[in-house]
Amino acid sequence: MQRPILAMLAPLVLGGCITSFPDITQSRSPCRNDPGGWCDFTREAAADSYGYAMLSSNAYDDEDTYTELGVRFEEVGIIPVTDEEQDMRDGLDYALYDEFEVRKTPEGFARGPRIARILAFRGTEFSSPTDIIYGSLRENQIVAARAVYAAERDRFAADYPDLPIVLTGHSLGGALSTQISIENPGVRAYVFNVSPFYRGDSATNDKDRVAISERGEFLRVLRRYRSPPAAQMLVINCAPNRSAGEKHGIRPLGDCLTWIAAYRDAYAGSLLGPNDISKPPVECGPADKVHPGDNYWQKEPCIHQPRPPEDDES
């Protein structure tokens, strides 16, 4: 999920008339007196998006899977296909989850009514060139994503006609989610470290999309040559000590968003321990800092560390 393909993809975006767009970012700790040093808009965005970042990570079905999602999400089996039909998708894969209302109880949290179905497109698998060729350089996976979305939408609507399908994905998975959102008004999408290799006008239905990325991750160079993929965007500085490739991964970003969300959302806080989520490197305090919870008031300024010290290897 993190291997550098920048050199391969860069020549594809260097031609034509190019405009660079600025990002909204919290990269210099401007809110030292807020919980964890995170600005209110950052905590709000994290609380809104962290669950979808978790599902975007789980779509890879690898060692970065979140094993504890609690009462909010439940995995749903995808529409079965034959091996031949799967081959025709040219590497595209996805996961499905139902989302439920979370209710606070004296004992903790309980599952309320079903509120949505989440379609999480898997991002690039760098162990095979298939995703790079058919997902980024050609439109094969876009065609497959359209078919998957239409089939899953119709299946869900047959049982729950009044509930929405929400899209999410990381990297290539974010590009596929963006593509489907562009083509289907009103379909909400949450994308993370999104690849710019989608087609269509980024401004189309952009109010329906949220895009969050880690400051300095390697796809930022390519995104500069497209208009913003979403009306709501946030660039967050969770781990300035990591390489551009390491910053691209979805699990570290998902961990960071969940930690920040826990300053606002007690349910997010309940997922920290079970998923072994620790403090983002940039946040003040020791590496083993215990999260103070959603009612925490920052008594002393929490100054983010632009370049946290490397772990002691002695």
BADOFI-666011 format. One record per residue: x, y, z of N, C-alpha, C, O, CB in turn. Coordinates in steps of 0.05 Angstrom, whole numbers, plus 5000, padded with zeros to 4 digits. Glycine has a CB too. Layout:
XYZXYZXYZXYZXYZ
...
//
This chain:
501649765000500050005000501750255000500650474996498250005024
504350235005505950475009508250494989509750684991506950485037
508650304972511050304956511050524936508950594925511450034942
513350644930513450884913513050814884514650674872516051024916
510850924872510450894843510451174830509651204807507750754838
511351374845511251644835512851674809511951814791512451834856
515151544807516751574783515351464759515651574737519451434787
513751254763512351134740510051314731509551324707511350864748
508651444750506251584744506651874737504951994723504351564767
508851994746509152284743509052374714507852584709511752364754
510252234694510252344667507452374656507052514636511752164649
505452234667502752244656501352504662499352564649501152014667
502352664681500952904689502553154684501853364694500152884718
504653134669506353364666505853534641507153734636509253284666
503953444625503353594601500953774604499353744623502853414578
500553974586498254134586498354374605500454424617495853974592
496154514607496054744625495454654653493554504658493754944615
497054734672497054624699496454844719497655064717499654484706
494654794738494154974760494554834786493554604789491355104758
495854954805496254824831494254954851493855194851499154864841
493054784867490954874886491954844915493254644921488354724882
491455044932492255024960490554824975488354754967492155294973
491554734998490154565016489654705043491254875051491654295020
487454625056487054705084488554515101488154265098484054725091
490254605119491854415135492354515163492354755169494554385121
492654325181493654395208496354275210496754055221491654285230
498354415201501054305201502954455220505254375223502154315173
502054675233503754825250502654855278503355045293504255095238
500854675286499754685313498654955321499555065341501754595333
496655065306495655335313493655335336492755545344494355455289
492955095346490855085366491854945391490754745400488354935356
493955055403495354925425493654895450494154715466497855085432
491655055453489955045477487454875473485854855491489155325485
487254755450485054565445485854285452488254225454484154575415
484054105457484753825465486753705446486253685421482253655467
488953605457491053485440492453665421494053575405489753255425
491853925423492954115404491654115377492654225358495854065401
489353975375487953955349485754155347484054175366486853665346
485654305326483654515322480854385321480554145315484154665296
478854545327476154445327475354335300474054125299474154665336
476154465278475354365252476654095246475553935232476054565230
479054055257480453795253479053575269478653355259483353815262
478253635294476853445310474153375298473253145299476553545339
472853575287470253525274470553345250469053155246468953795266
472553405233473053245209473752955217472952765204475253365192
475352925238476152665246473752505256473552265250478352675269
472052625272469752495283467852405260466452205262468252665303
467752565239466052505216467152275199465552135187465652755199
469752245198470952075178472351825188472851645172472852235162
473051815214474851605223473751325217475251135210475351625253
471151285220469951015215470350925186470850685181467051015222
470251115168470551045140473450995133474150835115469451265122
475251125147478151065144478650785153480250645141479851265160
477450695175477750425184476850225162478250025157476150375210
474550275151473450085130475250095105475549885092470550155123
476350325098478150345076480550175080481650045061478950635070
481550165105483849995111483049695110484449535099484850055140
480649635120479749355120479249245092479249005088477249335136
478749425073478249335046480649195034480349035015477549575028
483049245045485449105036485648815046487048645035487949255044
484148765068484148495079486948395085487748175076482648295061
488548555099491348485104491948525134490148535150493248645087
494548545140495348565168494448835181494548855205498248535170
493549025165492649285176489649295181488649505187493449505156
488349065180485449055185484849125214486149045233484448765179
482849295217481749355244479949115253477949065240480149625244
480748985274479248745282476948805300475148635304481148555296
476849055311474549125328473249375318474249595320475649165357
470849345307469249565297466949635315465449825310468349515269
466449465335464349515354461549485342461149325324464649795365
459649645352456949615344456249785320454049755309455049685367
458049955311457350135290457250005262455550075246459350365289
459049825257459249705230459049395232459949275252461849785216
457949275211457848985209458348915180457049015162455048875218
460248735176460948665148458748505135457348345148463648495148
458348555110456248425094457548285070459448395059454148635084
456648055064457847905041457248055015455048155011456747625040
459248064997458848184971457347994953457047754959461448274959
456248104931454947934911456947734900459047814890453648104888
456447474902458347274893458647284863456747324848457546994902
461147234854461647214825463446974820464746864838463147474815
463446884795465146664787468046764784468547004784464146534761
469846574783472646644778473046804752474546994751474446394778
471546724732471746854706470647144709471847334697470146704685
468447184723467447454727469347624743469647864737464647444740
470647504763472547654779474947734762475947964764473547484803
475847564744478047624726477347864708479048024702478847384709
474847884700473948094683473948364697473748574684471148034672
474148364724474348624738477148734739477548954749473348584767
479048594727481748694724482948794750484249004751481748924704
482648634771483848704797482148854817482948864840486248854792
479948964808478249114827477148924849476348704844475949244812
477249024873476148884896474849084915475449324914478248714910
473048984932471749164951470649004974470548764974469449324936
469749154994468449035018465849195023465549425015470349045043
464049065037461449185043460949175073461548975087459149045028
459749385084459049395112456349535115455749725100461249545129
454749445134452449605142453249775165454649695183450049415149
452250025165452750215186450250245203448050265192453750485175
450550255229448350275248448750515266450950605271448050015265
446450625275446550835295447850725321447250505329443750955300
449550885333450750815359449350955381449051195382453850875359
448450795401446950905423448550865449449550655455444150785426
448751085465450151065490448250945511445851025513451151355500
449250755526447650635547449250635573451650695573446950335540
447950575596449550565621451750365620453750395634447650505644
451450155604453449945602455650005581457649865581452149685596
455150205565457050265543455750365518454650585518458750015537
455750195497454550275472452850045461453549815464456750365451
450650125448448849925437448249995408448450225400446249905453
447549795392446949825364444149915360442249795371447449565348
443750135346441150235339440350145311441349945301441050545341
438550295298437650215271439850235250441750385253435250395263
439550085229441250095206440850365192438550455189440749865186
443050505185442750765173444050785145443450975130444050975191
445750595137447050615111448450355105448950195122449050855110
449150325079451050115071453550245060453350435045449749925050
455850145068458350265060459750075041460249845046460150315085
460450185017461950044997464750154998465250384991460650074968
466649985006469450065009471149934987471549694987470549985037
472050104968473750004946476549974956477650144970473650194922
477749744950480549694957482449864940481849914917481249394954
484549964952486550114938488549944923488049704920487950304956
490750064914492749924898494149704914495149754936494650124887
494349464902496049254912498649264895498649194872494648974910
500749354908503249394893504749134888506749134874504949584908
503848914899505148654893504548564864505948384854504148444913
502648694851501948624824501648874807500649074818499348454822
502548874782502149114766499349164756498749364743504049104742
497548974762494848984751493449244759492249384742493248754761
493549324785492149564794493349814782491850004776492249584824
495949824778497150054766496350084737495750304727500250044768
496349864723495749874694492749914690491950094675496549614680
491049744703488149754697486649944716484350014710487049474699
487850024738486550204756487350494753485650674755487050124784
489950544747490850814745491350904716490551124709493450844760
492550734700493250814673491050774653490850914633495750674664
489250584658487050534640484450554656484450594680487250254627
482150524643479550564655478250294663475850304671477750714637
479550074661478349814665476949794692474649704694480349594662
478449874713477249854740475050054745473250004761479349884761
475050274731472850464733470250334721468150354733473450734718
470550204699468250064687467249844706464849824710469049934659
469049694718468249494737466949614762465049504772470749324745
468049844771466849974795464050064790462250054807468650214804
463550164766460850244759458850014760456650034771460750364730
459749784750458049544750457549444779455349374786459249324733
459649444795459449364823457549544838455749454853462249354837
457949804835456149994849453249954841451549954858457050284843
452749934815449949904806448749644817446449654826449849894775
450249424817449149174827448649184857446549094866451048944820
450549284872450249294901448149504909446649464928452949364914
447949724894445849914899443049794896441249834912446150164881
442649644874440049524868439349314889437049294898440049404840
441349154897440848954917440049084944438148984957443348774921
441449294952440949424977438149564976436649554995443049624984
437649694954435049844951432649654952430449744960435050004925
433049404944430749214944429849174973427449124977431648954931
431649184992430949135020430649395036429049415054432948965033
432249595029432249845044432250085024434250225021434849865062
429950135012429850334991430350625000430950794984427150324978
430050675026430350945036433150995048433651225058428251005057
434850805048437550835060439650875038439450765017438250595078
441751035044443751095024446050885024446450745043444951365029
447450885001450050755000452150975001452051164987450350584974
454150935019456351125022458850985012459350745017456651215052
460451134997462951024985465351115002465351325014463251114956
467350945002469851015015472150865002471750654989469750965045
474550965006476850834995479350994999479351235003476450774966
481650854998484250975001485750944975485650744961485850835024
487251154967488951154943487251094918485451244912491250934947
487850874904486150794881483250754889481450824874487250544868
482850644913480050604923478650874926476250894922480050454949
480151084934479051344935478351464908476351604905480851534950
480051404889479551494861477051374850475351504837481951434843
476651114855474250974845471751084859469651124847474450674850
471951144885469751254900469051534889466751614886470351274930
471151694884470751964872469351934845467552094840473452104869
470251754828469051714802466051654804464451774790470451484787
465251464821462451394824460851624835458551674827462151154842
462051774854460652014865460252234844458152364843462252124889
462252274827461952464805459652394787458152574778464652474789
459252144782457252054763454552004775452551964761458151794750
454352024802451751964815451152174836452152154859451751684828
449552374829449052594848447852494874446152314874447052794835
448752604896447652534922449052294935448352234958444852474920
450952174922452351944933454752044948456552164936453151734911
454752014975456952114991459351934990459151694988455952145020
461752054991464251904990466252025009466452275011465351904961
467751855022469951935040472451805029472651565026469451845070
474451975021476851875008479351965023479352175035476951964979
481351785023483751835039486251795022486551595009483751635064
488051995024490451995007489751904979490951724967492651805019
487852044968486551954943488451984919489952174917484052114938
488351784901489751794876488251994857485751994858489951514863
489652144841488252324822487352194797486452334779490152554816
487651934794487051794769484151714767483551474764488851554765
482351914769479551874763478952054739480552234733477751934788
476652004726475952164703473652344710472352304730475151974679
473152544694470952724699471852974713474153004721468852584714
469953154717470453414729470353384759468353304771468453624719
472553454773472653434802470553594816469753534838475453514812
469653814803467653984816464853874816463153964831467654254802
464353674799461653554797460953404822462453214830461453374772
458853484835457953364860460053364882460053204900457153074855
461853564881464053564901463153604929464553534948466053774893
460753724933459653764960459053504974458653494998457153944959
458853284958458153024969460652864978460452644987456652864949
463052994975465452844981467152985003467153225005467152814956
468452815019470352905039473052775033473152525029469452825069
475152925031477852825024479752895047480053135053478852934997
481052705058483052745079485652615071485752385062482052635107
487852765075490452655068492552725089492252925103491352745040
494652565090496852615108498752815094499552765071498352355116
499553015108501453215097504053085089505352945105501953445117
504853115064507453015054507352735042509352635034509353015077
504952605041504852345029505252364999504652574987502152195035
506352154986507552194960505552264937506352384918508951944952
502952194940501152254918500452554917499052644898498652094921
501252704938500652994937501753134913500653324903501753124962
504053034903505253154879503453134855503253324840508053024873
502252904852500452864829497753004832496653104813499952564824
496753024857494253164861494353464855492353584851493353124890
496753574855497053854850496153934822495454164816499953944854
496053744804495453794776492553744769491853734746497253634759
490853714790488053684786486653874805487753954825487053394791
484153944798482654104817481953924841482053684839480054214804
481354044864480853884889478653684884476653734871480054074912
478953434895477053224891474553254907472553104903478252964897
474453434926472153464944471853754954473853904955472453274968
469453824960468954094971469954115000470754325009465954164970
469953885014470953885041473553725042473653485038468853745061
475753875047478453755047479953825072479554045083479953835022
481553635080483353695103485953555099486053315093482053595130
488153695102490853585102491753585131491753795144492853735084
492453355142493053325170495953235173496953075158491153135184
497253335194500053275199500353095223500753185245501753535203
499952835218500052645241502852545247503452505270498252405234
504452505226507052365230509152495213510052375193506752065224
510152735220512152865204514752725203516552795186512553145213
515252525220517752385221517752145202519852015200518352285248
515652095188515551865169516151955141515952185134512751735170
516951755125517551805097514951855081512751795091519151575084
515251965057512852015040511351755034508951755033513752145013
512851535030511551285025510051175050507851075047513551075016
511351205073510051115098507551275104505551175114511951125121
507651535098505351715103502951645085500751705091506152005098
503551505062501351445044499451225055497151215048502451355017
500451055073498850835082496350915096496151135108500450665101
494250755094491650815106491550755136490150905150489450675091
492850545145492550475173493650695192492250775211494050215179
496050815186496851035204495051275204494551395224499651125195
493951335180492051565178489451495193488351665207491451635149
488451245190486051165205486451175235484651265250485250885196
488851085244489451095273489451385283488251445304492150965279
490651555268490851835276488051965277487452105296492551995256
486451915257483752035257482051925280480452075292482351975230
482351675286480851555308481651675335479951735352481151255309
484251705339485351835363484252115366483252195388488451835363
484352275345483452555346480352555351479452715366484052705320
478952375337476052365340475252305369473152405379474852155322
476952155383476352085411476252325430475252305452478351885421
477452555421477152795437474352915435473653095451479253005428
472752815417470152925412467952705414465652765419470053045384
468752455410466852235407467752005425469751875420466752145377
466151945446466851735465466951465452468451285460464851735488
465251425431465351165418467951115404469050895404462951145398
469051325391471651295379473751225400475451055395472451555364
473451345423475351285445475150985454477150875462474751455469
472750875452472450595460473850395441474250165447469550525461
474650495417475950325397478950335398480350185385475050395369
480050525414482950565414484450315425486150205412483650805431
483750235449485050005462484749745446486749615441484049965489
482249665439481849415425483349405398483949185388478949375420
483949635386485349635360488249725363489549775343483949815341
489249745387492049805393492850065379494950085366493849585383
491150275382491650535371493050715391491950745414489050665360
495250825384496750995403496851285392495951345370499650895406
497951455408498151745402499551795376501651665371499551895425
498551975359500152055335502852165343503052315363498552255319
504952105328507552205335507752505339509352595355509452125313
506152655325506352955326505153065352505953285360504953075302
503352925365502053035388503853045412505652875415499552875395
503453245429505053275454504653035472502652895471504253535469
506652985488506452765508508152525499509052515477503652685511
508452335518510052095512508651915492506251935488510651945538
510151735480509051555460506851375472504951295458511251375449
507051315498504951145511502851305525501551205544506350955531
502451545517500451725528497651595528496851475508500251995513
496251605550493551505552491651715543491751945552492851405581
489851645525487951855516486151955539485051795553486151735493
485952215542484452325565481452335561479952395580485352605570
480352265537477552245534476152485521477452685515476252195560
473552455516472152655501471352895517470453095505469752535488
471552895543470853125560473353275569473253435588469253035584
475553215557478153335566478353625559477653715537480453175554
479353775578479954065574482954105576484254025596478454245595
484154215555487054245553487954465573487554695567487954315524
489154385595489954575616492554715609492854955613490254435643
494454565598496954675589497154665558496054475547499354525602
498454855545498654835516499854575507501854475518500355075505
498654455487499654215474500954295448499654335428497253995469
503654305449505154395426505954155409507453985418507654555435
505054155384505753935366508753945359509954165358504053945341
509853715354512753695348513053675318512453465307513953455363
514053885305514353875276516153645266515753525245515454135265
518153585282519953365276520453195302522453245315522653465264
518553015308518952855333521552705332522452615311516652665337
522852665355525352525356524952235347522852115352526652525384
526952115333526851845325526951665350528051735370529151775305
525751425347525951235369528851165375530551145358524350975363
529351135401532151065410532750785401531450595410532451095440
534750755384535450495374537850375388538850165380536050505344
538750505408541150405423540450175441542250065454542450635439
//
